[in-house]
Amino acid sequence: MASETGSGLPAEVRDFRPRCPGCTPKKVLSTGAKPCSYYDCPGLPDMLKVTCDQCMFDFFAHDGQPKCDHTTCETARRLSANVDTYRQWLELITAEATGTA
């Protein structure tokens, strides 16, 4: 049911919207867009961070040149675990943008 989209997300994630200059949910949803954390979005909840600050590897898009072993790097494991939350958040703002929420 569309009205339940994002209902399992923590409030800080469910209520977050991009606030970067020139950024909008529509831009976040555009084809080929980088995850918000790529731009170090102000106020981005930790659970939506999917890009490594050290090597800039994007775990959502599997894009970049990681400088670590993703199976042993603690940061890589934490950011990989955030991908599902990020995907659910994108579904939520997509539903809002299309009026299906």
Secondary structure as UniProt FT lines:
FT   HELIX           2..4
FT   TURN            5..8
FT   HELIX           11..14
FT   TURN            21..22
FT   HELIX           25..29
FT   TURN            31..32
FT   HELIX           36..39
FT   TURN            42..43
FT   HELIX           46..48
FT   TURN            53..55
FT   TURN            59..62
FT   TURN            70..72
FT   HELIX           74..98
//
